[in-house]
Amino acid sequence: MKFTDGYWHIRAGYNVLYPIEIRDHEIDGGSVTVYASTKKINHPGDTLNTALITAKFSSPMEDVICVEYSHFQGADPAGPEYELHAPGAGSVSVEDGPEAITLTSGKLSVSIRKQGGWNVDYFYEGRRLTGSGSKGPAYIKAASGEAYIREQLDLGIGESIYGLGERFTPFIKNGQVVDLWNEDGGTCSEQAYKNVPFYLSSYGYGVFVAHPEKVSYEIGSELVSRVQFSLPGESLKYYIVGGESMKDVLTNYTTLTGKPALPPAWSFGLWLTTSFTTSYDEGTVNHFIDGMLERDVPLHVFHFDCFWMKEFQWCDFQWNKDVFPDPEGMLKRMKDKGLRICVWINPYIAQKSYLFREGKENGYLVKNKDGSVWQWDRWQAGMGLVDFTNPAAARWFKDKLIELLKMGVDCFKTDFGERIPTDVIYYDGSDPVKMHNYYTYLYNKTVFEALEEVRGKNEAMVFARSATAGSQKFPVHWGGDCSATYASMAETLRGGLSLGLSGFGFWSHDISGFELTATPDLYKRWTAFGLLSSHSRLHGNQSYRVPWLFDDEAVDVLRYFTKLKCRLMPYLYRTACEASETGVPVMRAMVLEFPDDPNCHGLDRQYMLGGSLLVAPIFNDRGEAFYYVPEGVWTHLVTGKRIEGGRWVREQYDYFGVPLLARQGSIVAMGAVDSRPDYDYAAGAELHAFELQDGAEAAAVIHGTDGKPVMRVTALRSGRTIDVCAEGAAGPWTLVLRNVDAIESAEGCRWEAGEQGVRLIMDERTQHIQVRLK
């Protein structure tokens, strides 16, 4: 929201008060409170009839500093507030010097200058990150009577800003106006389903504004050298998040707001849905499932979209017996084929549903100010909204879901949660404006807890569309309503990478687009992208997404990439465990892995899949790939082609190819099974080592499907000798030295030359081998 008219003037209708000079300060243990006047005080009379801005600096955890501005401090504002998980600040020091007060937490510090006007600087290990200077923070009163409070932080030369949720606008947010307000706007607009008040800077810090209501950002757009954020009210709280790297900043941010849960291994396989408005019954479903099996396309999850329930009755959580007369038997027959089951839900209760009557009678639905149930006809006729601030309503909703879980359902697609009214009353007195964005957190938390209650930890997952800060704890999220065009495919990836830089570890999208029907060409290109994503789902609106409806080659392409992903599961699941442990996403923007390469800062049409694999989807019908390769030697995982990095590459690919490059000095673990994603990853594992350099060590860890590490392999090269150590091997395994045609010797194993390189073949007793290169 803009308050100025150019650099010199204030917009008509606003009175802006800035902290001018610090008049007093207090140090209380590990916190500093300063009191700043909003005008220059020349004599005692100047202290009258003026405002005082209070700023408090503290630290909830190491390398994180909390900043709180306030004007009036009367009644405590109504909730909700974000749930934070700070482990404690550890050692916080405060130095009250003659010129400045410095608070230090870990390696992050804030310096508040005592004289010379308002000046606050943030440093990490002595390196300045950003700061708040003259006319930065402000208390603003509109002529209408509404009050606002804002902050402006310095935007450095060449500094790029990322994140703020899943945004489909340009990847680097500089120059944009961003209002955080969850809306159902598709993937082709400035609106977003997942608004997160956290941004990540290429300078190596993050800023989290701890307010669930609408936060308005001006990112070098009102004042080109600053990032501004503002909101209505009398107070503002935000956190400066530091770290050794951009990855460490994400780790610290997700320590504060919550780490992503680890999704079950089966969820990484191929999902197929009924699509949305298509006609289907058990026969249709079986035709799809059997058609995939007959064509040797591995299928792992089947999803029933909205019309598994009867029209005008969403959500009543009851199968439409007109088309599914034996749901329990149907689910058993599907599960006997090795499938997991997902069903669509949302938090809206149609008036025709018996649940509406239950909810109304028991006070489980959000109310109007006159005490009546809030209703409207958008989406479902006469629908109400579950009030998740009421513990009894949340328990009621959970119990309905648990009935489905006991029937054989494995997870839920938690759709919607964005169309939340602001002129209503909540059970616990929550501010309805703040609840607009926060509602999705309570909704998905409720569903996730029901799943954990029945299935246990690491077996719970949702497929969610809406989100806010902290929602990363309840994965997986998908990108919403994209269209069957290459432009929409590109905007979808852009949004997913933005979400990953906002603390979300797992993300998916509708392969080939939700709206319209893709051409066979687009279907096959999007398939490669979709199966090289965290989670992979075929879904659409008015037409089915089974591959044979596009062409025969689409079947072959889907089979090829599904099997490739299954073989990559030892590597992918290790990456998933890392995302759960650190908050660093599975699909990573290039800048996250290569922050010192300026060529990577704006890349949004390629990504790193974990730390070792580069993926560059093809966004045209010519089969042309055009992508950037960072410094080093990279190897195409499938073809073995070597590429010297530090340059842009243009190549042609058929539908069975896509740039999938392994990073120099990495070991990529591949499994022995290509038919499913959940298996013993260590059994018969094949580890591929790429371009091991003299003096460098590479490592790979293989986890079990319970998330616990079961095998670790390290390779250390010294001159022409490579020492390989293995811990936890429970069966025969193989190490492939990629791009090595022959070796001089190998002690402790058998070896043979292959097309991809020398294969070192170990049995389960092998713990150490030594390889001598030629």
N, C-alpha and C positions, 0 to 999 in steps of 0.2 A: 504494500500500500504506500503510495507516494504522499509525502507531506510538504515537499518543497516545490518551488516554481523556479527551476534552474538552480544554480549554485547559490545565488545571493538572497533569494526571496522565499517567503513562506506562502504556501497556497492560501487563498482566501478561505476564511472560515475556521482556521486552526490557530491556536496559541501554543507555541512550542517553548518548553522550559528545559534548558540544558544544565547539567552540573558544571558550575564554573570554577569553584575552588573548594578544597577540602577544609572544613572548619574544625573537625574533631575526628578522632578515631579511637577504637577500642580493640584490644587484643584479648581474646578469651581462649586460652589453650591453643588449639589449632585453627582458630578462625580469626578473621580481621573484619571489623565493621567500620566503614567510613561514612561520614556525614558531609554531604556537599551542598553548598548553597547554590541557588540558581541565578544569583546575581553577585557582582563584586561587592564585598562588604568593606566599606571605607570608614564607617563609624557605627556605633551601637544602634542608631536609628535604622540603619539598613537591614537589620535582622528582623524588622517588623514587616508584616504584610507580604511575606514571600514564602516560597515553597522550599522544602528541604528534601533532597534525594538521598535515600539510604542505600548503600551498596555493601553487601556482605560477601566475603570470599572464604571458602572452606574447601575441604577435600573429603569426598566419601570413600576414596580408594586411591592407591598409588597411581601417579601419572594422570590423575583426573582432578580438575579444579571446578568447583561449583560457584557460580556467580548469581547473586540475587539482588535485583533492584526493586525498590518499593517507594511509593509516594505515600499514600495513606495505608495504615495498618490496622484498620478497624476490625470488622467482623471477618472471621476466617472464610475464605471463599468455599463454595460447595465443590465437592468432587465431581468426577473421579480424577485421580492422579495416576500417573504411570507407576506400575509396580517395578521398583528398582531392587537390585540384588547386590548391593555394594558389600564387599567382604571386609571393609574397614580400611582406614587410611594408612595404617602402619605408622611410619615415622613422618610427621609433618612438622616443619620448623618455620618459625616466623622471626624475621630480623627487622627490628625497628631502627632504621638508619636515619641519619640527619636529613637526607634528601628523599628517601623512598622507604616504603614498607614492602618487604618481600616475603611472600609465603611460598614455601617449596614443598612439593609432594613427589617423592621419587625423584625423577629427573626433570619434572615439569615445575615451572615456577611462574608466579605472577608478581610483577613489580608495580606498585601504586605510588606514583610520584606525589609528593606532598605539596609542592609549590609549582607555580607556572601554569596553572590551568589544569583541566582534567586530562590525565595521561596514564593509561594502564597498558602494560606490555606483557606478553606471554612468551616464555622461553622454554626450549627443551635442550638440556645440556648446554646452555649458554647461547643457543641459536634462536634468534627471534622468529616466532611463528606468525604472530599477528598482534593486534592491539586495538584499543579503543581510545580515540583521541578527541580533540576538540569537536564539539557538536555531534559526538557519536551517540551516546545514550541520551534519551530525552523522554520527558513526560509531556503528553500532548493532549490538549483539551479542544474538542470540536465545538463549533457554535451550537450544534444540536444537543450538547451536554455530554456526549459520550467521551470517555477518556481512553487514551492509548498509551502504551509504553513501548519503547523501541530501543534497539541496540544497533550500532554500526561497527563492524570489525574490518580492519584493513585488508584489502585485496592486493597482494603483491604483484610485482611485474612478472608476467608469465605464469601466474598462479591459476590453476584450473580447479573448479568446484564441481563435485559429483554427488550423486545420491538424491536425497529427499524423497525416496520411495521409488516405486516402479513408474518412471516417467517416460513417455513416448516422444517427447519433444527432444531437441538436440541434446546429445549425450553430455557434453560439457555445458554446465548450467549458466556460465557467465553470460550476462546480457539479458537474462530471462526474468520475468515476473512470475513467481510461483506462489499460489495460494493453496495451502494444505487443507483440502476439503474432499472427503471421499465421495465419489460420484460414479455412476454407471454410465461412462461416456465412451466405451470402446477403446481401441488402441490407436485411434487415428486423431486424437484431439489432445488439448492441453489438460484435460481432466484425467484423473487417475483413480483407480480402485484402491491403491495402496499408498497412502500419504504418510510419510515418516519424517518427523522434524529433526533429521540428522543429516548433515552434509560432511563429506570427506574432501580434504584439500590435497592437492598435489604437493603442497609444502610439508606434508607429513603431520597433520592434526585433523581432528574432527570437532564439530560443534553440534551438541544435542540440546534442543530447546524443549524443556520438560513440561510442555503444555499440550493436552489432547485437543483443545479447541482450534479454531482456524488460526494458523500462524501464516503471516504474509511475508514473503521474501522478495527483496529487490537485490538481485545478484549482479552488482556492477551495472544496474539498470537505472537507478535514481542518481546515485553518485558512483561514477564509474570506477573509483578506486576503493570501494567498500562493498561488503556484503551486509545488507540491512535485513533485520527481522523484527516484526512488530505484531502486537495483538491488542485487542481491547482489554482494559482493566487498569488496575493500580499497581500491579507487580509483574515481574518477569524473572524467570529462573532458567538458566542455561548452564551447560557443562562444556568446558574445554577439555578435549580428550587427546592426550599425547601418546607417543610411542616411538620405538626405534625406526619403524617403517610404517607404511600405510596398512600393511597387514596387522602389525601390532596395534595400531589405532583401532581397527575393527575388533581385534581380540579384547581390548580394554572396553570398547563401547558395548560389546555383547556380554562382557562380564557384568557390566552395569545394568543392562536391560534384559539379559537372559540369553543363554546359548540355544541354538537350534537343537531340538531333540533329534536323535538318530532314527531315521525311518527304517522300517523293516526291509531286509534285503529283497524280498519278493516284489516290493513296490518299484524297483528299478527296471523291471521288465516291461514288455509291451502291453499297453492298455488299449482296449477297443470298447467303443460305446455304441449305444443304440442310435446316437445322435438325438437332437432335441425334438423337433416337431414331426419326425418321421413316424409312420405307423409300424408298430411291432407287437409281437406276442411271443410266446415261448418257441413257436415254430421258427419265427424270424431269427430269434436269438440263437437257436441251435443251428440254423442254416449258416449264420456268420461263424460261429465257433467251429463247427465241423468243416466249413469251407477253409478256414485257416489251417486246421489240422491236416486236412487232405492235401493241402498245398505245401505242407512242411514249413509253415510260418509259425514259429513259436509264439504262443499267446499266453499271457500270464494273469491278466486282470480283465474282467468284464465289468463294464459300468452300465447301470440302468439310469438313464436320464429321467427328467421330470415325470413322464407319463407312465411310470411304474405305479403311480397312484392315480386315482380317478380324477377326471377333470373337475375343476371348481372346488376341489377338496385338499389342495396342497396347503400346508403339509398335515396329513393325518397319520402318516407312517403306516398306512395299510395298503397292501397290494390290491390292485384293481382286479378283482376276481373274474371280471368279464374276459380279460385277456390272459390272466395268470391264475387259473383256477386252483393250482396246487403249488403255491410258492415254496413251501418247505421241501417238497419233493423235487421241484425244479432246481433249487439251490444245491441240494445234495447231488443231483445228477451232474450239475456243472462242476462242483468241487471234486467229484470223482474223476473228472477229466483234468484235474490239476490246476483249476482256476481259483483265483481269489475274486471276491465279489465286492463291488462298490455300488452304492445307491445315492442318488441325488437328494439333497434336503435344502431347506432354507429356514430362516427364523420367523417367517410370516405364516400366519394361520388363517386360512380362508373361512369366511363366515359359515359356509355350508358344512365345514368339517365338524365332527363331533368334538374335536379338541377345542374349537372355539368356545363351545358351551362350557366345557370343563375349565378352560382358562378364564372365562368371564366370571363364572361362579366362584372361583377360588382366588381371584385377584392376581392372576399370573400374566395378564396382558397390560401393556403400557396404556395409561389413561390420559384423557383430556383433563383440562383444568377444572371442569365441573364434576369430575369423578366418573364420567362415562368412559367406555372403552374407545380408544382412538381407532378409527377405521378409515380406509379409503378403497377405491376400486382399481388402483394401478396394480398391475401384475395379477393379483387374485381378487375376485369379487368380494368386497366387504372385509378384506383381510385386517387382522390385528397383528400386533407385534409382541413377541415374547419379552417379558421384562426380566432380563437376566440379573438385575440388581436385587431381585427377590430370591433368596436362597431356596425357598420352596418351589418357585417356578423353575429354577435351574435344575433342581432335583427331579421335578416332573418331566422336564424335557429329556434329561439323561435317561430316566427309566423307560421312556418310549424308545429311545435308541437302543438301549440294552436288550429290549425284546427282539429287535432286529438282529443284533449281534448273536444272540442265543439261537436265532433261526438259521444263522449261517452267513450273514453279511460280515465283511471284514473291515470295511472302512466307509467313510462318507465324503461325498463331494459337498462341501459347505459353501454353497453358492450365495450370492447377494450379501446383504449386510451393509450396503452403502446408502440405500434409500431410507434414511432414518430422520424422522421429523424432529423439529426443534421447539415446537409449541405444545409440549406434552409434560406429563408428570411421571416421575419414576418412583418406585417403591421406596428406595433409600434416600430420596431427596436429591439425587444427582442433578447437576446442571444439565439441562437437555442440549444446550449448545456444545458443551464438552463431550456429551455422550454421542454426538453425531459420529465423530471419528472413532471414539473409544468403544462403541457398541460391538464392533466386529471382534475386538479383543475378548470381550466377555463371551460372545457367541462361540467363537472357535475354541476358547479355553474350556467351555462347558462340554463341547463335543469331544475334544481331545481327552478330557478327564474321564468321560464315559468309556472311551476306547481303552485307556490305560487301566481303568478299573476292571475291565473284563479280559483284555488281551495281555496286559502287562507292559512294562517299559520296553522300548525298542521294538514293540509290535504295534504301536499306535501311530496312525497318520491320518491326516485329512487331505483333501484336495480343495484348497481355499482360494477364493477370488479376492476378497477384501482383506485389508490389514492396516495396522498402525504400528508404532514403535512397540516392541516386545512381542509382536505376533510371530516373529521368527521362531519362537519356542514351540510353535504348533505347525510344523511343516506337513504337507508340501503346499506351495502356492503356484498357481498358474496364471498366465498373462491376460485372461479375459477374452473378449470378443474381437478377434482379429478377422481379417478378410482374406479371401483366396486370391491374393496378388503378391507379387514380389515386393512391392513397396510395404505391404503390411507385414510380410515376413521379416523385413529389415527393421521396421519399427518395433516389432515384437522382441527381437533380440536386443535392441537398444533399451527397451524397458526392462528386460531381464537383467542386463548388465548393471543398469542403474539400481535395481533392487538389490543385487549382490553387494554393491558398494554402500548399501543402507543396512547391512547386518543380516541379510537373509541368505541362508546356506543352500537352499534347495528351491528349484524353480522349474516350471514346465510350460507348455503352450499347446495349442490345438494344431496338430500336424496337418498341414495343407490349408489351414484357415477355417474359422467357424462360419462366417457368412459366405454366401455364394458357394460354388463348387469349383474346385481347382481344375486346371487342365492336367492331363497326364504328366506333362513336363514339370509343372510346379509341384504336383503331388510327389514325384520322385525326388526332386531337389529338397523339398521340405522334409521328406522322410530321412534323408541323410542327416540334416540338421537336428531333427527330432530325436533320432536314436543316439546322437552324440550330445544329448542334453542330460541334465540331472535325471529327469523323469520324462517318460515318452508316452504320449496319448494321442490316439486317432479319435477325433471328435468333430462334429459339424452340426449345422442347424437343420436345413431342410432336405438333406440328402445323406445317404449312408457313406461311410468312409472305408469300407472294405476294398482292398487293392484291386481285385479283379473287375470292379466296376469302372476302373480307369483304363487299364490295359494289362496284358499278360506280363509285360516287363515290370510293371509296378509291383506285381507279386514277387518277382525275383529280387527286385531292389529292396523291398521291405524285408524279405527273408534274409538277404545278405547283411543288412545293417543291424537287424535284430540279433542275429547270431554273432556278429562282431561285438555288439555291446555285451552279450552274455559272456563272451570270452574275455572281455575287458573288466569283468566284475571284480576280480581281485584288486586291480588298480583303482577302479571307481569306488569300491566300498571302503578302501583305505582312505581315499579322498573324502568320502562321506563322513567317516569317523573323525578325520581332521576338521571338517567343517563343524561337527558337533562339539569338538573339543576347543576349537579356537575361534569360531565365528567367521573364518575365511571361507568364502563360498566355493562350491564345486565348480561352477562356471565363473571364471574370473576375467574381468576386464584386463586387457593387456597392461594397462598402467599399474595394476596391482602387483604383477610379477616383474615389471620392468620400469619402475618409477624414474630411473635415471636416464631412460631413453626418451627424449622428447618426441620422437616419432610415434611412440605408443600412447601418448596422452589423449589423443582424440579418437583412437580406433574403436569403433563400435560395430563393425561388421565381421569381426573375428574375436576369438577369445581363447583363453587357456582352460582346458578341461583338466582341473587339478594343476599341479605345478610342473608337469612334464610334457603334456600334449597340447599342441596348438591346433585349433580347428578354425577353418575359414569357409563357412557355407557359401554356396554359389547362388547369387541373387539375380540370375538372368536366364533367358531361354537359349543362350548361345553356348552354354557349358563352359563359360570363361570364368576362371578364378583370378582375382586380382587382390593380393594381400601383402602385408609387410612381414618380413622375417627378421627378428632381432639378431644381434651379433652372435656368432658361434656357428657351429656346424649342426644342421638339423637333418633328420632322416625321416623320410616318409615311412610311417609305421607298416604300411601294407606292401608297398612296392620296393622299399629299400633305397629309393632315390635320395641322394645326398644334396643338400642345398646350403650354400654358403650364405650366412645371414648378413644383417646390416643393409638390407636392400628390399625393394619391392619386387614381387614376382608375379608374372602373368602366365597362366597355364590353361590348357584345355583338359576337360575331364568328361568321361561318359557318366552315365547315371550310377555306376557302381564305384565311382571315385569322388573324393573330396579331399582337399588339403587336410591331412591329419599327420602332423609332424611331431617327432619325438625330440626332445631337447638334449643337447650335448651334455654328457656327464650324468645322465639319469638312468635309472633302471625301472622298466615298466613291467609289472607282473601281469601275466595273462593266464587264464584258467583252461582246464581241459574239457569243459562242458560248454556247448554252444546252444543248448536247448532251453535253459532256464537261468534266472539270475541268482537263485538261492541254492548253493551247493557248497561242498567242501573246497574252498578256494586253494588250499595248500596241496591237496591231492593231485599229483601230476602237474604241478604248476610249472609254467615256462616263463622264465624271467629274461627280459631282453635288455642288455646293457648297451648304451649308445655313446660312442666316442669318449671313452674314458681317457682323461688327460693325465700326463705325468704329474704325480704329487697329489692328485685329487682322489677323494673317496666318494663313492656313490652307495646308496642304500635303498632297500625296498622292504616294506613291512606288509605282511599278509595277515588280515584279520579273519576271525570266524564270523559267521552270520549273527553271533551274539554281540559283535562289536569289539571283542577282546582280541589282542594280537596273539597269533599262534606261531608265526614264523618270521624271522628277520634275516636278511642276507645283506652283507656289506662287501664291497669290492674296492680295494685300495691298490692303485697303480704306482709303482716306483720304477722308473725307467722302462725296461721291457718286461718287468715282472708284475703280475696281477695276483694279489692275495685275496682269496674269497673265503669268507666265513659265514656259516649258516647256523642259526639257532632255531630249534623247534621243528625242524623238518620231520614229518611223520610218514613220509613215503618218498618214492623216487621223484626227482625234480630235475629241471633242465635250466641251464644258463646259456643264452645265446649272445655271443659277442658280435653284435651287428657290424657289418662292413669290414669284418676281419676274415680274410680268405683262408688263412692257414696259420698255425702256431708251431713253435718249435717243440714244446712239450707241455704236458699237464699231469701233475702229480695228484693222485687221490680221486681220479674220475676217468671215465672214457670220453673220447671226443671224436667228432666227425665233422667234416666240412659240409655245409649246406648252402642253399641258395641265398639265405639271408645272412650267413656268417657261420663261424665255428660254433658248433653245439657241444656244450660240456654236459655230460649225462651223469648224474649222481644218484646213488641209492639213499635210502632213509638214514643210513648211518653216517653219511658224509657230513662232516662239520667244517672241514678246512681243505681247500685245494690251492695249488699254486700253479699259475699259468705263465709260461715263458713265450713271449711274442717273438716272431721272426724279425 
